Amino acid sequence: MKIRTQSTLTTAAFAVILVIVTASLIITDRRVEQTNSEKEIAVKLERQANEIGYLSRVYLLYGERQQLSRLKSLNASFPATLERLNPGTAEQRVVVSNLKANHERLKNVFSETRTASVSEQDPGNGRDPALIQGSWSRVEGQSRGLIFDSEQVHTILSD
């Protein structure tokens, strides 16, 4: 083979290798960006889950409207944040599904306990401490489940 032909073939092979490496870098960069975005979403979910649990419990103790307003806002934004996740594996889908279910249970338990604590108040003596403690415990259990699942989402996406 002539030197010119060898040089042309070498240049063509180098060009093909360069295109393949460039394409691999672009694909890897996109995957890294997607992973980082999902990690940010997972961190946000963790923060929101902690805030929802905290505000639910504190509202039951003190009953301040500002806490209830913030809690309603967080409960509305939590599913939207969750929808931004794109679970790729079956394990991720299960954890995200559990997270949705725990959020709904927490909202339902909070609503039930809030209704019970308001309807069973004794205007003369204030709020019943046993009722508050029972309500708080129910909400605490549900909020721990929500927080645990949000931490699991973050852990799975970090692996």
One Martini backbone bead per residue (centre of mass of N, CA, C, O) as a GRO file, in nm:
protein
  159
    1MET     BB    1   0.100   0.035   0.018
    2LYS     BB    2   0.063   0.348   0.016
    3ILE     BB    3   0.124   0.622   0.202
    4ARG     BB    4  -0.127   0.779   0.123
    5THR     BB    5  -0.336   0.560   0.195
    6GLN     BB    6  -0.251   0.522   0.488
    7SER     BB    7  -0.304   0.814   0.571
    8THR     BB    8  -0.607   0.819   0.500
    9LEU     BB    9  -0.691   0.580   0.681
   10THR     BB   10  -0.588   0.696   0.946
   11THR     BB   11  -0.758   0.953   0.939
   12ALA     BB   12  -1.034   0.812   0.925
   13ALA     BB   13  -1.005   0.649   1.185
   14PHE     BB   14  -0.962   0.891   1.369
   15ALA     BB   15  -1.234   1.029   1.304
   16VAL     BB   16  -1.414   0.800   1.407
   17ILE     BB   17  -1.304   0.796   1.695
   18LEU     BB   18  -1.370   1.093   1.756
   19VAL     BB   19  -1.677   1.067   1.720
   20ILE     BB   20  -1.721   0.850   1.934
   21VAL     BB   21  -1.604   1.005   2.176
   22THR     BB   22  -1.787   1.252   2.153
   23ALA     BB   23  -2.056   1.102   2.185
   24SER     BB   24  -1.990   0.984   2.462
   25LEU     BB   25  -1.957   1.254   2.608
   26ILE     BB   26  -2.240   1.362   2.556
   27ILE     BB   27  -2.398   1.133   2.687
   28THR     BB   28  -2.263   1.150   2.966
   29ASP     BB   29  -2.337   1.443   3.025
   30ARG     BB   30  -2.644   1.401   3.021
   31ARG     BB   31  -2.653   1.190   3.249
   32VAL     BB   32  -2.529   1.367   3.465
   33GLU     BB   33  -2.742   1.589   3.456
   34GLN     BB   34  -2.981   1.406   3.525
   35THR     BB   35  -2.873   1.301   3.794
   36ASN     BB   36  -2.840   1.577   3.930
   37SER     BB   37  -3.135   1.657   3.904
   38GLU     BB   38  -3.248   1.416   4.071
   39LYS     BB   39  -3.093   1.483   4.328
   40GLU     BB   40  -3.223   1.759   4.374
   41ILE     BB   41  -3.507   1.647   4.399
   42ALA     BB   42  -3.450   1.460   4.639
   43VAL     BB   43  -3.366   1.685   4.832
   44LYS     BB   44  -3.633   1.837   4.816
   45LEU     BB   45  -3.807   1.606   4.922
   46GLU     BB   46  -3.675   1.584   5.195
   47ARG     BB   47  -3.734   1.871   5.289
   48GLN     BB   48  -4.041   1.858   5.254
   49ALA     BB   49  -4.093   1.617   5.440
   50ASN     BB   50  -3.983   1.750   5.694
   51GLU     BB   51  -4.175   1.996   5.691
   52ILE     BB   52  -4.442   1.847   5.695
   53GLY     BB   53  -4.397   1.702   5.961
   54TYR     BB   54  -4.342   1.945   6.136
   55LEU     BB   55  -4.601   2.113   6.075
   56SER     BB   56  -4.804   1.902   6.163
   57ARG     BB   57  -4.715   1.884   6.460
   58VAL     BB   58  -4.716   2.187   6.536
   59TYR     BB   59  -5.009   2.242   6.471
   60LEU     BB   60  -5.128   2.047   6.681
   61LEU     BB   61  -5.004   2.209   6.924
   62TYR     BB   62  -5.077   2.533   6.826
   63GLY     BB   63  -5.268   2.627   6.575
   64GLU     BB   64  -5.141   2.792   6.345
   65ARG     BB   65  -5.213   2.940   6.044
   66GLN     BB   66  -4.932   2.961   5.916
   67GLN     BB   67  -4.872   2.657   5.925
   68LEU     BB   68  -5.114   2.566   5.755
   69SER     BB   69  -5.044   2.723   5.502
   70ARG     BB   70  -4.765   2.593   5.455
   71LEU     BB   71  -4.869   2.302   5.445
   72LYS     BB   72  -5.053   2.332   5.200
   73SER     BB   73  -4.831   2.417   5.006
   74LEU     BB   74  -4.654   2.162   5.035
   75ASN     BB   75  -4.877   1.954   4.959
   76ALA     BB   76  -4.900   2.073   4.666
   77SER     BB   77  -4.583   2.053   4.576
   78PHE     BB   78  -4.491   1.759   4.619
   79PRO     BB   79  -4.612   1.609   4.368
   80ALA     BB   80  -4.464   1.786   4.160
   81THR     BB   81  -4.182   1.701   4.243
   82LEU     BB   82  -4.225   1.394   4.204
   83GLU     BB   83  -4.290   1.411   3.890
   84ARG     BB   84  -3.986   1.490   3.808
   85LEU     BB   85  -3.930   1.210   3.835
   86ASN     BB   86  -3.732   0.932   3.669
   87PRO     BB   87  -3.776   0.622   3.712
   88GLY     BB   88  -3.576   0.348   3.596
   89THR     BB   89  -3.628   0.143   3.811
   90ALA     BB   90  -3.809  -0.066   4.000
   91GLU     BB   91  -3.710   0.038   4.272
   92GLN     BB   92  -3.775   0.336   4.219
   93ARG     BB   93  -4.079   0.301   4.165
   94VAL     BB   94  -4.150   0.189   4.443
   95VAL     BB   95  -4.053   0.427   4.616
   96VAL     BB   96  -4.228   0.643   4.478
   97SER     BB   97  -4.495   0.505   4.542
   98ASN     BB   98  -4.459   0.512   4.851
   99LEU     BB   99  -4.437   0.817   4.873
  100LYS     BB  100  -4.717   0.883   4.772
  101ALA     BB  101  -4.874   0.716   4.980
  102ASN     BB  102  -4.757   0.854   5.237
  103HIS     BB  103  -4.859   1.134   5.173
  104GLU     BB  104  -5.159   1.066   5.173
  105ARG     BB  105  -5.171   0.952   5.461
  106LEU     BB  106  -5.077   1.206   5.605
  107LYS     BB  107  -5.305   1.388   5.509
  108ASN     BB  108  -5.533   1.215   5.631
  109VAL     BB  109  -5.440   1.208   5.925
  110PHE     BB  110  -5.429   1.509   5.967
  111SER     BB  111  -5.724   1.566   5.902
  112GLU     BB  112  -5.843   1.386   6.122
  113THR     BB  113  -5.696   1.510   6.369
  114ARG     BB  114  -5.787   1.798   6.325
  115THR     BB  115  -6.088   1.748   6.343
  116ALA     BB  116  -6.086   1.615   6.624
  117SER     BB  117  -5.948   1.850   6.783
  118VAL     BB  118  -6.171   2.058   6.716
  119SER     BB  119  -6.443   1.895   6.795
  120GLU     BB  120  -6.315   1.808   7.106
  121GLN     BB  121  -6.318   2.064   7.235
  122ASP     BB  122  -6.290   2.246   7.541
  123PRO     BB  123  -6.360   2.566   7.600
  124GLY     BB  124  -6.291   2.570   7.913
  125ASN     BB  125  -5.996   2.383   7.892
  126GLY     BB  126  -5.921   2.336   7.618
  127ARG     BB  127  -5.703   2.115   7.517
  128ASP     BB  128  -5.656   1.779   7.496
  129PRO     BB  129  -5.370   1.615   7.571
  130ALA     BB  130  -5.440   1.325   7.474
  131LEU     BB  131  -5.532   1.405   7.192
  132ILE     BB  132  -5.273   1.541   7.104
  133GLN     BB  133  -5.086   1.299   7.146
  134GLY     BB  134  -5.230   1.106   6.952
  135SER     BB  135  -5.214   1.283   6.703
  136TRP     BB  136  -4.910   1.322   6.701
  137SER     BB  137  -4.837   1.019   6.674
  138ARG     BB  138  -4.973   0.966   6.404
  139VAL     BB  139  -4.818   1.181   6.244
  140GLU     BB  140  -4.534   1.086   6.311
  141GLY     BB  141  -4.548   0.810   6.172
  142GLN     BB  142  -4.608   0.919   5.886
  143SER     BB  143  -4.365   1.115   5.860
  144ARG     BB  144  -4.145   0.900   5.884
  145GLY     BB  145  -4.221   0.751   5.625
  146LEU     BB  146  -4.176   0.988   5.434
  147ILE     BB  147  -3.880   1.042   5.507
  148PHE     BB  148  -3.768   0.765   5.445
  149ASP     BB  149  -3.848   0.759   5.141
  150SER     BB  150  -3.691   1.015   5.061
  151GLU     BB  151  -3.415   0.896   5.142
  152GLN     BB  152  -3.424   0.657   4.948
  153VAL     BB  153  -3.427   0.814   4.688
  154HIS     BB  154  -3.154   0.948   4.734
  155THR     BB  155  -2.987   0.690   4.765
  156ILE     BB  156  -3.052   0.558   4.490
  157LEU     BB  157  -2.949   0.810   4.317
  158SER     BB  158  -2.646   0.797   4.442
  159ASP     BB  159  -2.556   0.506   4.320
   0.00000   0.00000   0.00000
